[in-house]
Amino acid sequence: MVQQGTTGRPVVLLHGLASLADEIFHPLAEPLVDAGFRVTAIDRPGYGGSEAASSGAMGPDAQARALERTLARLRVRDAIVIAHSAGAAPALHLARRGGDRVAGLVLISPFCRPTRPRAALGLRAATAPIIGPSIRRLLPTVAPTLGRSMVRAALHRGQAMPDPRAFPWRRMAQPSAVSAMAAELRGFNADMIGLRTQLKRLSIPTLVLMDPDDRVIDSKAHARWLDSRLPTCAVRSIPAGHLMHHFEPAAVLDAVVSVDVAIQVGMRRIA
């Protein structure tokens, strides 16, 4: 967990799959704090310095329960949650749980629609009973090379590599994180299928930032899934790729300000 700022509405940052709090915090903390917000980035359960969800399950719902306990311990209320990619799934479950923890959502390149699982042979091997432990011990050594290759594959033509200080590759690939990633994916579809009808009862302002030409996920399908089920959802198209928070932090800040204003005036949906 990393924090910056002492006053203003709390903004909670949730990272995506195979990432850490540091990665989403690095490009967003300074502009958010300069705009008057108080920023907390949390390692989702099982990643970084966080323990796995106490139930033993790692689907979005179990993660949301663990995150709710963390926010209660930090005395965070009426927060705007910014969630990237797969982090959007526990963010939605957290908001669905109600209470006064979450007042609004900004979902960046959200991965939330139930999706046919990929083969993910590397991840399967890394979590296999016999060879898995050896592979997990090796991964931090090769993580910088693999990580940079994965980021390059996500970039649009002409985009430079993001600031390398945002990517502590070896910590991102620590054995516990690899296990968390596999467990998260195993529980993903069942939890998001269960959330489908409940989204209609979610009444907090929500902004989705997506790039129709996202090279990592089918962003249009995920945005449509949200827009058709969540009555308070609005969608903005930002041509900045899957990692848009690194390339367009000003657009993310603008979305947070829009959600903050909507909360203050009691507006459920942002035009």
N, C-alpha and C positions, 0 to 999 in steps of 0.2 A: 504493500500500500504506500502511495506517495500523496502528499498534500501540499497545497499552496494557497495562500490567502487566508484571512481571518474574519472577514465580514462579507455581507451580501448573501444572496440566495445560494444554497449549496448546489453544486453541480457534481454528479457522480459519473465517472467514466468507467465503462466496462469494455474490455478488450475482446478481440475475436479469437478464433481457434488458433492454437499453437502460438499464442502471443503472451504478453505480460502487461501489467499496469503501466510500466515505464514507456512502452511503445506508444500507447494512445495519449499518455500524459505529455510526452515530449513536445509534440507540435501544438497542443491545445491549451496547456496550462497558462502560459504567459498571456495570450490574448484574452482568455476568459477572466483571469485575475485583473488585468488592466481595465476590463469592462465592468468590474465591480462584483464578480462572482467569487465564491469560495469553492475550490476544486479539490476533489478527492478521487484518485484513481485506485481501484481495488483489483488485486489479483483474484480472478474468479476461483471458486473452489477447485483445489487440485493443482493450480498453476502457481508459479513463483513461490511466495512465502505462505500461501494459504493451504490449509489442510483440505482434503477431499470432503465432500458433503457428508455430514455425520451419519446419514441414513445408509451410507454405503452405495447409494445410487448417485449417478452423476448427470441425469437428464436435466433439462431446463427447469423443471419444477423443483427438484431437490436443490439445485443451485440457488434458485430464488429464495427458498426457505433459509439457506445458509447466509445469503446476502442480506436478507431481512434482519437476521440476528446481528450481523456486522453493523448495519445502519443503526439499529437500536443501541448497540454498544457505543457507537460514535455520536449518538443523539442527533442524527440527521433527520430532518423533517422537511416536507414540502420541497423536495429536491427535483431538479431536472436531471434525468438520467440520459446520458449520451452513450449509446451502445453501438459497437462496430460489428458487422458481419454476424457470426454465430452468437456474439454477445447479445444480439437483439432478442433471442429466444428467452433466456432467463430474465431479461429486462421486461418483456411482456408479461411473463408469469409473475414477476415481482409487482408490477403495476396491477395485475388482475387480483392480487391478494388483498388489495384495498388498504385501509388505514391511511395514515398521514405521511408515509415515507416518500411516496412518489407523486409529484404534482404535474409532471409533464415528461414527454419523451422526445428525443431526437435520435433517430435510427439511421446510421450511416451504412450504406450498402448492406441492408439487413438480409440475413439468411435465416428464414423463419418458417417458410412453407414446408410441409412434409415432402421429402425428396427421396427418390430412389437412391439407395446407398451406392457409392462408388466401390470399386474393387479394393482400393487402398492397400495394395499388397505389402508395401513397405511398413505401414502401420500395423497390419495384421502380423507380419513377421516380428515386429518390435514388441508385440504383446503376446506372442505365442508362449506356451508353457515352458518349453525346453530351450529354444534358441533366443527367446525374447530378452531375458536378463542380460545376456552378453551384448545384444544389439543396443539395448538401452544404455549400457555403460559406454559404448563406443560413440553414440550419437553426439554428445557434447563436443567431441573432438572434430567431427566433420560438419557440425552445425553451421559454422560461418559460410562454408562453401555451398552447402545445400540451401541455406536460408537466402543468401544473395541470389542464387539461381531462381528460387521460387518468387522472390520479389520482382526480379527482372521480367519473369513471365507474366506478371500482373500489370506491368506498366504499358501505357499507351506509347505510340511512336513519339519520340521527342522528349519524353519525360526522363529526367535524370533520376538516379537512385536517391531515395530519401536520405536524410541525415543519418549516418551510421550510428550515431550516439543513441538513437532511439531503439536500436536492436541489439540487446545483449544476448547474442545467439546461443552461447553455451548455457546460459541460465534458462533460456526459452526451451532448450532441448533436454533439460535435466530429466532423469528417469521418471520422477513423479508426474511431470507435465505430460510426458508421452502416454502414461497410463491414464491420466485424466482425459486426454483428448479422445482416446479410444472409448472410454466409458461414457463420455459425453455424447459421442456419436451413436452409441448403442441405444441410449435412452431418448434420442432426439425425436424421432418420428412419433412414437406413442404419445409423448407429452404434447407435441404440437397438434396432433390430431385431436387430443382431448381439449385443447384450448380454442378450437375453431369457433364453436358456438358461444363461448364465454366472452370472446372479444366484443360481441355486440353490446355487452353491458359495461364496457370500459368507457369512461366518460372524461378522460383527461386529454388535453391538446397534445397531438402527436404529429411530428414532421418527419417524413421519410426523405432522405437524400440519396439519390441513386443515379448511376450512369447507365443509360440504355446499352452502352457498348462495353460494359464491365467484362473483363476477360477471365474472371475467376468464377462468377456465379451468373445465373440467369436472373439478373436484377429486375427485369420487367415482370417476370412471373412472380417473384416474391413481393414486389410492390403491388401488383394486382391482387394478390392473395390478401394482403393487409387492407388495401383500399376497399375491397368488397365486403370485408367483415368488420372492420373497425370504423364506426361512424364518425369518430373524431379525427380520422387520419387525413392528412394532406401530403401530397408528393411533390418534391422539387427535383428537377433533372439538373445534375451538375456534371459536365463532361470532364471529369478528373480521375476516372478509374476507380478501382476497388479501394485503394488506399487514399481516398480523397482528403481525409483529414490531414495528411502530410502535404498535399499540394494546394488545397483550398481551405486552410483553417479559417479564413475570413468568412467563407460561406457557412461553415459550421457555427461560428460565432453569431452570424446573422440569424441562423435558425434558432439558436438558443435564446436570443433576444426576442424573437417573434413569439416563441413559446412562453417566455417570461411575461411579456405584455399580455398575452391571452389569459394566463393564469390570473394576473392582477385585475383584469376587467371582467373575469368570469366567462370568457368566450371559450367554447368547447372546441370548435374547429377553426383552423387558420385558413384564410382565403389563399 
